[in-house]
Amino acid sequence: MKQSKWKKAGRIVLTVLAVLIGTLGVLLFTSERWMRKTWPNLNMEELAYQLKAPIAGTSHDLLMSYVRSCALLAVIALVALVLVSIFLRKKQMAHLAFGLTCIVAGIASIAYSINDVWAALDIKNYLNNQSTYNTIVEDNYVDPARARMTFPEQKRNLIYIYLESMESTYADKANGGAFDKNYIPELTQLAADNVSFSNSDLLGGGHSSVYTTWTIGGIFAQTSGLPLNTGIGRNEMAYQESFFPEINTLGDVLADEGYKQYFFIGSIGAFGGRENYFKEHGDYEIDDYNWAQEQGLIPEDYYEWWGYEDEKLFAFAKDRLTQIAAEGEPFNFTMLTADTHFEDGYPCELCDEENDGDNQYGMVLHCSSKQVTEFVSWIQQQDFYDNTTIVISGDHPTMDADFCENIDADFQRTVYNVIINSAVQPQQEKNRTFTTMDMFPTTLASMGVTIEGDRLGLGTNLFSGEQTLAEQMGYEELNDALSQKSKFFEKMEENLNPVWTKDENGWKFYIAEEDRYAKGEWVTNNPHRYQSDTEQKYYIDADGYAVQGWKLIDGKWYYFDAEGYMATGWINVGGVDYCLAPDGALYVSCTTPDGYNVDANGAWIH
């Protein structure tokens, strides 16, 4: 009898292990295949960042692709394994053989998947770099806060357009690209007619170094002159209110000069930490997908691709630029397109399938090329153009799985750039070796800004005769050095604002300088250095969680919104109007400073 119980227990354990290991094997194997197909050029640096970055705004299509290709198959495998196990439960030998086969196959699949990912991401080299320090940043970094810069008396406007995944590679061979067909003829001509820095004597561009090969990494490089080196064990970007607050960027420089700044995108600004970065470094107004909905530009239920299409982005941008220019203040209008994102891009109504339909990605690239140049033509017809510099740059090389797989292995793939209506002319435009980090001082120089020493961050002003770090060291050597650990970035991260963390009970506030979580006390946060209302106040209850709603504190009532922010001024709660003092305390049984009477509960007496 006891032996029978043990056999039964053994069969149950075997069944559970077979189902779990078998299902996990299917999930990991399909996930590895999906990753290799979707991100053939994924590197560990990007993965380390994205695992910690905000995911709000991720493409629905991308998520559904994973569900269909991996999660659904894993669920089917789970159900199938359970059903077969039930069917074989009375056939001991068959049940045993099936269980052992599932376990062995599952372990083999898991081992294969882990080994393949290990090799594909070059994790060994990444971990070695993370244990090796290099002083390349410390030895060469020029702090913009200490650099002497002189702006022209009449400050020029800046329109900075980041083109998703735009490479010079997409041009034809005759113009410096890698293809027989020119997928970006309009952008090619735009570069020929204006300033376009190149690694050759034809169309070319700059290298995208390590830590700059994804969107926020590319943007960070071009505006700070630094790689976005966060390390695998540091900087939880999803919960940070700060984004390298000690670093001075293009946005910081322009904000100090009185520029009004805007980040205009068709996707959700929070994705990847973009909103945090632009708010902290320059107090940019974030005109994103959510903003477009609030403005009534798109219906509430409208969502394509990553938000809304570039066709709409350029149309909305024309109206927004007209409004901004009418204010008469110097501005920085920064845009980011999305239609050319992998995989295969998003074909909109403007895409010409008849002429460009040999492949979808090529069609979308050509469509983007036409839209960008039409937008530039519109800008050139506006009154504000004469005093405006336009910078157009790819954010990083494409991650599309197969579009560039057949080009010559020796071809140097570079990021597209063109500068239109520059205030200065370059000493050497062609045959330069540079990275996207060099765009930081180069952009300021194109606006007529004089930079003592012609260097900011790790970047060099390409309009000058100064050599870039890539020219001094060689690009490969520079890239290897940047791959390694940096005490510079570790020091930067020591100065991050306190980290908010969330568990099943709510938000907790960590006070770094005291190495503890707040409890039963007021806390403040100043995430965005340029905001007029710089201090955000919260109250952390006795259990250590941020209060939401009404709270009686020291005999006074306060109200905290859904994010935990302490409210001030007039608010409406449950259909009742209340007035809160500048310190957050509820006015009761009095006349408010603006002349309204409130009762003992603080409600406005109509």
C-alpha positions in Angstrom: 0.0 0.0 0.0 2.8 2.4 1.0 4.7 1.5 -2.2 1.6 2.3 -4.3 1.4 5.7 -2.6 5.0 6.4 -3.3 4.6 5.3 -7.0 1.6 7.6 -7.3 3.5 10.5 -5.8 6.4 9.8 -8.1 4.1 9.8 -11.1 2.6 13.2 -10.0 6.1 14.7 -9.5 7.2 13.3 -12.9 4.1 14.8 -14.6 4.6 18.2 -13.0 8.3 18.3 -13.9 7.6 17.1 -17.4 4.9 19.7 -18.0 6.8 22.6 -16.5 10.2 21.8 -18.0 8.7 20.9 -21.4 6.6 24.1 -21.4 9.6 26.2 -20.3 11.7 24.6 -23.0 9.1 25.5 -25.7 8.8 29.1 -24.4 12.6 29.7 -24.2 13.2 28.1 -27.6 10.5 30.1 -29.4 11.5 33.3 -27.5 15.1 32.9 -28.6 14.0 32.3 -32.2 11.7 35.4 -32.0 14.4 37.5 -30.5 16.9 36.5 -33.2 14.4 37.2 -36.0 13.1 40.5 -34.5 16.3 41.9 -33.2 19.1 40.3 -35.2 21.5 43.1 -34.1 20.4 43.3 -30.5 23.3 43.8 -28.1 23.7 43.3 -24.4 24.1 47.1 -23.8 20.7 47.8 -25.2 19.1 44.9 -23.5 20.5 45.9 -20.1 19.0 49.4 -20.6 15.6 48.3 -21.9 15.1 45.8 -19.1 15.1 48.7 -16.7 13.4 51.4 -18.8 9.7 52.3 -18.9 7.7 50.1 -21.3 4.7 52.3 -21.6 4.2 53.0 -25.3 5.7 49.8 -26.6 4.3 48.9 -30.0 1.1 46.8 -29.7 2.1 44.9 -32.9 5.4 44.0 -31.3 3.8 42.7 -28.2 1.2 40.7 -30.2 4.0 39.3 -32.4 5.6 37.9 -29.2 2.3 36.5 -28.0 1.5 34.8 -31.3 5.1 33.5 -31.8 6.0 32.5 -28.3 3.4 32.8 -25.5 0.6 31.1 -27.5 2.8 28.2 -28.5 3.9 27.8 -24.9 0.2 27.7 -23.8 -0.6 25.1 -26.5 2.4 23.0 -25.4 1.3 23.3 -21.8 -2.3 22.1 -22.6 -1.0 19.3 -24.9 1.5 18.0 -22.3 -1.2 18.0 -19.6 -3.6 16.1 -21.8 -1.1 13.5 -22.9 0.0 13.0 -19.3 -3.6 12.4 -18.3 -4.1 10.0 -21.2 -1.1 8.0 -20.3 -1.6 8.0 -16.5 -2.6 4.4 -16.3 0.1 3.2 -18.7 3.0 3.2 -16.3 5.9 2.6 -18.7 4.5 4.8 -21.4 3.8 7.6 -18.9 7.4 7.2 -17.5 8.9 7.3 -21.0 6.8 10.3 -22.0 7.7 12.2 -18.8 11.5 11.5 -19.1 11.4 12.5 -22.8 9.7 15.8 -22.0 12.2 16.5 -19.2 15.3 15.7 -21.3 13.9 17.5 -24.4 13.0 20.5 -22.2 16.4 20.7 -20.6 18.1 20.4 -24.0 15.9 23.2 -25.4 16.6 25.4 -22.4 20.4 24.7 -22.6 20.4 25.4 -26.4 18.4 28.6 -26.0 20.6 30.0 -23.2 23.8 29.1 -25.1 22.5 30.7 -28.3 21.5 33.9 -26.5 24.8 33.9 -24.7 26.7 33.8 -28.0 24.4 36.1 -29.9 24.6 38.9 -27.3 28.3 38.2 -26.7 27.5 38.2 -22.9 30.9 36.9 -22.0 32.6 40.0 -23.5 30.0 42.3 -22.0 30.6 40.9 -18.5 34.3 41.2 -19.0 33.9 44.8 -20.0 31.7 45.4 -16.9 34.6 44.3 -14.7 37.2 46.4 -16.5 37.6 50.1 -15.9 38.6 52.5 -18.6 39.3 56.2 -18.2 38.4 57.3 -21.7 35.5 59.5 -20.4 37.4 61.0 -17.5 40.4 61.8 -19.7 38.4 63.5 -22.5 35.1 64.8 -21.2 34.5 68.5 -21.6 31.8 69.7 -19.2 29.4 72.0 -21.1 28.7 73.8 -17.8 32.4 74.9 -17.7 33.0 75.4 -21.4 33.0 79.0 -22.6 30.3 79.5 -25.3 29.2 82.6 -27.0 25.8 82.9 -28.7 25.1 85.3 -31.5 23.3 88.5 -30.6 20.3 87.3 -32.5 19.8 83.7 -31.3 18.9 81.2 -34.0 16.0 78.8 -33.7 16.7 75.1 -33.9 14.6 72.4 -35.5 16.1 69.0 -34.8 14.5 66.0 -36.6 15.5 62.5 -35.5 14.7 60.0 -38.3 14.0 56.6 -36.9 16.8 54.1 -38.1 17.9 56.3 -40.9 21.2 55.3 -42.5 23.1 56.7 -45.4 23.4 53.1 -46.3 20.0 53.2 -48.0 21.2 55.4 -50.9 22.5 53.8 -54.1 26.1 52.9 -54.7 26.7 55.8 -57.0 25.9 58.2 -54.2 27.7 56.4 -51.4 25.1 54.0 -50.3 25.1 50.2 -50.4 22.2 49.4 -52.8 21.6 49.3 -56.5 18.5 51.3 -56.0 18.3 54.6 -54.0 15.6 54.2 -51.4 16.2 57.8 -50.1 16.7 59.9 -53.2 15.2 63.1 -51.7 17.3 62.9 -48.6 20.3 62.2 -50.7 19.7 65.4 -52.7 19.0 67.3 -49.5 22.4 66.2 -48.2 24.1 67.2 -51.5 22.6 70.7 -51.4 23.5 71.4 -47.8 26.1 70.5 -45.1 26.3 66.8 -44.6 29.3 65.3 -42.8 30.5 62.1 -44.3 33.0 59.3 -43.7 33.7 59.3 -47.5 33.7 61.7 -50.4 30.1 60.8 -51.1 27.0 60.5 -48.9 28.0 59.0 -45.6 27.7 59.8 -41.9 28.8 59.1 -38.4 29.3 55.8 -36.5 26.8 54.8 -33.8 29.2 53.7 -31.0 28.5 51.3 -28.2 25.6 52.4 -25.9 24.1 54.6 -28.6 22.5 52.0 -30.9 18.9 52.4 -29.8 16.6 55.5 -29.8 17.1 57.1 -26.4 20.8 56.0 -26.6 21.2 57.8 -29.9 19.3 60.9 -28.8 21.4 61.0 -25.6 24.6 60.7 -27.5 23.7 63.5 -29.9 22.6 65.9 -27.2 25.1 65.1 -24.4 28.2 63.9 -26.3 28.2 60.8 -24.2 27.2 57.1 -24.6 24.2 56.0 -22.5 26.2 53.7 -20.2 23.9 52.6 -17.4 25.5 49.2 -16.6 23.5 46.1 -15.9 23.2 46.5 -12.2 22.5 50.3 -12.0 19.9 53.0 -12.8 16.4 51.6 -12.7 15.1 53.9 -15.4 11.5 52.8 -15.0 11.3 54.3 -11.5 13.9 57.1 -11.6 12.7 60.7 -11.5 16.1 61.7 -12.6 18.1 61.1 -15.8 21.7 61.8 -15.1 21.0 65.2 -13.5 24.6 66.1 -13.2 25.2 66.0 -16.9 24.8 69.1 -19.0 23.2 68.7 -22.4 22.1 70.6 -25.5 18.7 71.1 -23.8 20.4 72.5 -20.7 22.6 74.9 -22.7 19.6 76.2 -24.7 17.4 76.5 -21.6 20.0 78.6 -19.9 19.9 80.9 -22.9 16.2 81.4 -22.7 15.0 78.9 -25.4 11.6 77.4 -25.2 11.9 73.8 -26.1 9.5 71.1 -27.4 9.7 67.4 -28.0 7.2 66.5 -30.7 6.5 62.8 -31.3 3.7 60.5 -32.4 4.4 57.8 -29.8 4.1 57.9 -26.0 6.8 60.1 -24.5 7.5 57.9 -21.4 8.8 55.0 -23.5 12.5 54.3 -22.8 12.8 57.3 -20.4 12.5 59.9 -23.2 10.1 62.1 -21.3 12.2 62.1 -18.2 15.3 63.0 -20.1 13.9 65.9 -22.0 12.0 67.3 -19.1 15.0 67.2 -16.8 17.4 68.5 -19.4 15.8 71.6 -20.8 12.2 71.6 -19.5 10.9 70.5 -22.9 7.2 70.5 -23.4 6.3 66.9 -24.4 3.9 67.0 -27.3 3.4 63.2 -27.7 0.6 60.8 -28.5 -1.2 61.6 -25.2 -0.9 65.3 -25.9 -2.4 64.8 -29.4 -5.4 63.1 -27.9 -5.8 65.8 -25.3 -5.7 68.4 -28.1 -8.4 66.5 -30.0 -6.0 65.9 -32.9 -6.7 62.2 -32.9 -9.7 60.2 -31.6 -9.4 58.7 -28.1 -9.3 55.1 -29.5 -6.9 55.9 -32.3 -3.6 53.9 -32.2 -1.5 52.8 -35.1 2.0 51.3 -35.0 3.5 53.1 -32.0 0.9 55.8 -31.7 0.0 57.7 -34.8 1.7 57.9 -38.2 4.4 60.3 -39.4 2.0 61.6 -42.0 0.0 63.1 -39.2 3.2 64.0 -37.2 4.4 66.4 -40.0 0.9 67.9 -40.5 0.5 68.6 -36.8 4.1 69.9 -36.6 3.4 72.6 -39.2 0.5 73.9 -37.1 2.5 73.7 -33.9 5.6 75.4 -35.4 3.4 78.2 -36.7 2.1 78.8 -33.2 5.5 78.6 -31.5 7.2 80.9 -34.0 4.4 83.5 -33.5 5.5 83.9 -29.9 8.7 85.5 -31.0 11.0 83.7 -28.6 14.0 81.6 -29.7 12.9 77.9 -29.8 14.2 74.4 -30.1 11.7 72.1 -31.8 12.8 68.5 -31.6 11.0 65.8 -33.5 11.2 62.0 -33.7 9.7 60.0 -36.5 8.6 56.3 -36.2 7.3 54.9 -39.5 10.8 53.5 -40.4 11.1 51.5 -37.2 11.7 47.8 -37.5 10.3 45.3 -38.4 9.6 46.3 -42.0 8.3 49.7 -41.1 4.8 51.1 -41.2 3.3 51.8 -44.7 1.0 54.7 -44.6 -1.4 56.0 -47.2 1.4 58.1 -48.8 3.5 55.1 -49.6 3.7 54.3 -53.3 3.5 50.5 -53.5 3.4 50.6 -57.3 6.8 52.3 -57.5 8.5 51.1 -54.3 6.8 47.9 -53.6 9.8 45.6 -54.2 9.9 45.3 -50.4 8.0 47.0 -47.7 10.9 48.4 -45.7 12.3 50.0 -48.8 8.9 51.5 -49.7 8.5 53.0 -46.2 12.1 54.4 -46.3 11.3 56.2 -49.6 8.0 57.4 -48.2 9.8 58.9 -45.2 12.4 60.5 -47.5 9.7 62.2 -49.4 7.8 63.4 -46.3 10.8 64.8 -44.6 11.9 66.8 -47.6 8.4 68.1 -48.2 8.4 69.2 -44.5 11.7 71.0 -45.0 10.4 72.7 -48.1 7.5 74.0 -46.0 9.8 75.3 -43.3 11.9 77.1 -45.9 8.8 79.0 -47.0 8.0 80.3 -43.5 9.0 83.7 -42.2 11.0 82.2 -39.3 13.2 80.1 -41.6 15.9 82.8 -42.2 16.9 82.6 -38.5 16.4 78.9 -38.1 18.9 76.0 -38.4 17.5 72.6 -39.3 19.4 69.5 -38.2 18.3 66.1 -39.5 19.9 62.9 -38.2 19.2 59.2 -37.9 18.9 58.1 -34.3 20.8 54.9 -34.9 21.3 52.2 -37.6 18.3 50.0 -38.4 17.4 46.9 -36.4 15.4 45.5 -39.4 16.2 41.8 -39.6 17.0 41.4 -43.3 17.1 44.6 -45.2 20.9 45.1 -45.0 21.9 41.4 -44.7 23.2 41.2 -48.3 25.4 44.3 -48.4 29.2 44.0 -48.6 30.6 43.1 -45.2 33.3 45.7 -45.6 30.7 48.5 -46.2 30.7 51.0 -43.3 27.1 51.6 -42.3 26.7 55.1 -40.9 23.9 57.3 -39.5 22.5 59.9 -41.9 22.9 63.6 -41.2 22.3 66.9 -42.9 22.4 70.5 -41.6 20.3 73.1 -43.4 20.7 76.9 -43.2 23.8 76.6 -41.0 25.3 79.8 -39.6 28.8 78.6 -40.5 30.5 76.5 -43.1 32.8 73.5 -42.4 36.5 73.4 -42.9 36.3 69.7 -43.9 32.9 68.2 -44.6 33.9 64.9 -46.2 36.2 62.0 -45.3 35.7 62.4 -41.6 35.7 59.7 -39.0 33.2 60.6 -36.3 30.4 59.3 -34.1 27.0 60.6 -33.4 28.4 62.1 -30.1 30.1 64.7 -32.2 26.6 66.1 -33.2 26.3 67.8 -29.8 28.9 70.6 -30.3 28.3 70.5 -34.1 24.7 71.4 -33.7 25.5 74.4 -31.5 28.2 75.6 -33.9 25.6 75.4 -36.8 23.5 77.9 -34.8 26.4 80.3 -34.7 27.6 79.5 -31.2 31.3 79.9 -30.7 32.7 77.1 -28.5 36.1 77.6 -26.9 38.2 74.5 -27.8 35.5 73.2 -30.1 34.6 70.3 -27.9 31.7 69.4 -25.6 31.2 66.0 -23.8 33.2 63.6 -25.9 32.1 65.3 -29.0 34.1 67.6 -31.4 32.6 70.4 -33.5 32.8 69.0 -37.0 32.7 72.5 -38.5 36.1 73.1 -36.9 39.5 71.7 -38.0 39.8 69.8 -34.7 40.2 66.0 -34.9 37.4 63.9 -33.3 38.3 61.2 -30.8 37.5 58.6 -33.4 40.1 60.3 -35.7 42.7 60.5 -33.0 42.3 56.9 -31.7 40.6 55.1 -34.5 36.9 54.2 -34.3 37.4 50.6 -33.2 39.8 51.5 -30.4 37.4 54.2 -29.2 34.5 51.9 -29.3 36.3 49.2 -27.3 37.3 51.8 -24.7 33.7 53.0 -24.4 32.5 49.4 -23.9 34.3 49.1 -20.6 33.2 50.3 -17.1 33.5 53.9 -16.3 33.9 55.6 -12.9 32.6 58.7 -14.5 29.1 57.2 -14.9 29.2 55.5 -11.5 29.8 59.0 -10.0 27.0 60.5 -12.0 24.6 57.8 -10.8 25.6 58.5 -7.2 23.9 61.8 -7.5 20.5 60.5 -8.8 17.4 61.7 -7.0 15.7 59.3 -4.6 14.2 56.3 -6.3 10.5 55.5 -6.2 9.8 51.8 -6.0 6.4 50.1 -6.2 5.1 46.9 -4.7 1.6 45.5 -4.3 0.7 48.1 -1.5 1.8 51.2 -3.3 4.8 53.5 -3.9 7.8 53.7 -1.5 10.3 56.6 -1.3 14.0 55.8 -0.7 16.2 58.5 0.9 19.6 57.7 -0.5 21.7 59.9 1.8 20.2 58.2 4.9 20.0 54.7 3.3 16.4 54.2 4.4 12.8 54.4 3.2 10.6 57.3 4.3 7.9 56.6 6.9 5.4 58.9 8.5 6.9 62.1 7.0 6.8 64.7 4.2 9.2 64.2 1.3 9.9 66.4 -1.7 11.2 65.7 -5.1 12.6 68.1 -7.7 12.9 65.9 -10.9 12.9 68.7 -13.5 15.4 71.4 -12.8 13.7 74.1 -15.0 10.1 73.7 -13.9 8.5 76.8 -12.3 6.8 74.6 -9.7 10.0 72.7 -9.0 9.0 71.2 -5.6 6.7 68.3 -5.6 5.5 67.3 -2.1 4.3 63.9 -1.0 3.3 62.4 2.3 4.5 58.9 3.2 2.3 57.2 5.8 3.4 55.2 8.8 3.6 52.0 6.7 6.0 53.7 4.3 3.7 54.3 1.3 2.7 57.5 -0.5 -0.7 58.8 0.4 -3.5 59.2 -2.1 -6.7 61.1 -1.6 -7.5 63.0 1.7 -5.2 62.8 4.7 -5.4 64.5 8.1 -1.9 65.5 9.1 -1.1 67.5 12.3 -4.8 68.6 12.5 -5.0 69.8 8.9 -6.5 68.2 5.8 -4.5 67.7 2.6 -5.3 66.1 -0.7 -3.0 63.9 -2.8 -3.7 62.9 -6.4 -3.4 59.5 -7.9 0.3 60.0 -8.4 0.7 61.0 -4.7 1.4 64.7 -5.5 0.1 67.1 -2.9 -2.6 69.4 -4.4 -2.8 73.2 -4.0 -5.3 75.7 -5.2 -8.9 74.8 -6.2 -9.7 71.1 -6.8 -12.9 69.2 -7.4 -13.4 65.9 -5.5 -16.6 64.0 -5.9 -18.4 67.0 -7.4 -17.4 69.3 -4.5 -15.1 72.3 -4.9 -12.3 72.7 -2.3 -9.5 75.3 -2.0 -6.1 74.4 -0.7 -3.5 76.8 0.5 0.0 77.0 -1.1 1.3 74.7 1.6 -1.5 72.2 0.8 -3.6 72.8 3.9 -7.4 72.9 3.3 -9.1 76.2 3.9 -12.1 75.7 6.3 -14.7 78.0 7.7 -13.2 81.1 6.0 -13.0 83.2 2.9 -10.3 82.0 0.5 -7.7 84.5 -0.7 -9.6 84.8 -4.0 -12.8 85.8 -2.2 -14.9 82.6 -1.9 -16.6 81.3 1.3 -16.0 77.7 2.4 -17.7 75.8 5.2 -16.4 73.8 8.1 -15.7 70.9 5.7 -13.8 73.1 3.3 -16.6 73.0 0.6 -17.3 76.1 -1.4 -20.6 77.7 -0.3 -22.4 78.6 -3.5 
